[in-house]
Amino acid sequence: MSQENPEYVSVPVPAHLVPAVYAFIAERSGVTAGAVAVPTAGDLAIRSPQGEQQRRRDEWTVEDLRTLISDRRDSVQVVVAILDILAEQPGTRVGYGDLAGALKLDRTRLRGALSGFTRVLKAHYEREFWPMWWTEVPAGEGRGSEFVYYVSEVVAKRWREARAEA
């Protein structure tokens, strides 16, 4: 982009923060649409694909999470253990390998559990979104990429509450 127009640069931004960045730029630029106010970051977040995903992940209520905790399926219990780890540090990205190590699972077993969890969600919970985020990041020199996982503050708070009541 900078070759075509040196006035613009590409800046990597976490997908869930893109609407907030747009709102910040509009606010700083003094952009208005006549008498209509510039949409807030919250307005943009709700309308964006990332905002919709965040809303759907944040729809997990304390009761939903309690139900998840009590689900005895192996794949669900692996995710329960992952959520225990992630809820300790909301927003902090934890790598796939770190999760496998913390859970004392080999990577293949963890992959199978996560795949199984997706099937359980669709079949028994009628959901397509996990209560946690994941994204793929470079794993380091010559190691390809790795998935990292994290939860929002909203989900972490609800998770801790569900755990306290379980």
N, C-alpha and C positions, 0 to 999 in steps of 0.2 A: 504494500500500500504506500509506503513512504517514497518509492521510486516514482509512482504516478503523481503523487501530490505530497511534496515535502512538508506541507502544513499539518499532516496527519501522521500518527504513529500507531502501530499495533501494540496493545498492552494486554498481556494475559490477565484475565480476571476470572475468579471462580464463577461458574455458571449461575449459581444461585444469587450472586451479587450483581449481575449485569443490570437488572432493573434499577437498583440503587445507584449504580454508576451513571446510568442514563439520567436519572432524576437529578443527581448532583451536578452533572454537566449542564443540564437545562437551567437549574437554579443559579449556578455560577455565571452562566451566559446571559442571564436576565431574559430568557426567552419566554414570551407570553403569546397567547393566541387571542388577540383583541382583549375583550373583557373576561375571557375564560382563563382560569388559573392553570398554571402548569401542573400536571399530575404529580402527586407525591411519589416517593419511592414505594410506599405501600400500595398505591394505586397501580403503578406499573408492575410491581411484583405479582399482584393478584392476576393481572392480565397476561403475564408472560408464561411461556411453557415451563420455565424453571420455577416460577411462582406457583403455578398449578401443582407441580410435583411436590414442592415444599408444603403446600396446603394439604395435599393428600397424605403426605407422610405425617404431618402434624395432626391429622384427623384421628390418629390412634389415641383413644381415650385411656384413662387409668383402668377402666373396666376391661377394655379390649386387651390391654397389656397384661392384666391379671389373668385373663383367659389364656393368653399366650403362655404365661408362666406355668399355668396348671396343665397345659397340653403335654402329655407324656411322650409324644412322638420324638424319636431320636433327633431328627433334623431340627425340630423346633427347640429342643433342649440345647442343641449346639448354638443356635441363634440367641437363646436366652442367655447363655454364658457370654456370647459376644456383646450383647446389649449391656450386661453387667460391667464389662470392661469399658465400653464406649461411654456409658452414662457417667462414669467417674470424671471424664474430661470432655464435655460437649464441645463440638467443633474441632477437636483435635483428630487429625487423620492417623489412623492406625493401619499399618501395612498388613497385607494378607499373611506374609511370613511371620510377622510379630504375633498376629492372632493365633496362627497355627501353633507357634511355640508356647504362647501363654496357655492355650487350651490343651497342650500336649497331644496334638493331633497331627498326623502327617498331612501334607498338602492335598493329597488325593482324597482323603477322608473328609477334609474340610470342604473341598469343592463339591463332593457328593452331598454333604449335609446342606450346603447353601442351595444347591439345585433342588433337593428334596423340599426345602423350605418354600421355595417358589411354587412348587406343585401343591403343597399343603395350603398355602395362602389362596391360590386360585380355586381349589376344590372345596375347602372347608371354611374359609374366612371371606370368600368372595371379594378379595382384594388383589390388586396387581402391584401395589407399592409396598415395599418393606418399610418398617418404621425407622430405617437407617438409610443413609446415603452411601453410595460407593462411586468411585471414579478411578480411572486408570491413569497412572503416572509413570514416568521413566523410572526404572528400578536402579539405575546406576550404570557405570561404565561396562559396556558389553553384556549387560544382563537383561536387555529388553525392557519390559514394563511390568508393573505390579498393580494390583488393585489396592486401594486404601478405603477404609470405612470410617464413618463418623455419624453422630446423631446431633440434631439441633438441641438447643437449650430447652425448648418446649418438650420434646420427647424425653430428654434426660430427666427433667423435673417429674414428668408423669411416670417414667420408669421407676425412679426412686420411690415415689409414692406407692406405686403398685407393688414394688418389692417389700416395702415396709408393712403393707397390709396383707401380703400373701402368706 
